[in-house]
Amino acid sequence: MKIELPSDYLAYIYGDGVSEGFTDGEPSYFELWHPDDIESSNVSLQVQELAPGYLGFGSNGGGELLAFDQAGSVFMLPMIGMETKYAKKIAASWNELSLRIRKEE
């Protein structure tokens, strides 16, 4: 099963979206991977083998992977001890999560 990056995420990344920052709620901090690095990062972290059904796209900077599922929902998974049973849903979509990103003032 190949998971595609959601269109709202790609619009954010290629628009004026920030690649790291803070959010209200989980994750409190995020670092997004450049789309060109997503495949290699997933391979090196063995996401397909350890957490099939997820596609990593960044981290919380503290050992948690940010990942999409097939429906485009956003989850956090531990990078050490990664298993699907530890996936924690934090947003129904990238758009929902992006609304929680704090704007620089």
Buried (B, 14 or more C-beta within 10 A) or exposed (E): EEBEBBEBBBEBBEEEBBEEBBBEEBBEBBBBBEEEEBEEBBEEBEBBEBBEBBBBBBBBEEEBBBBBBEEBBBBBBBBEEBEEEEBEEBBEBBBBBBEBBEEEE
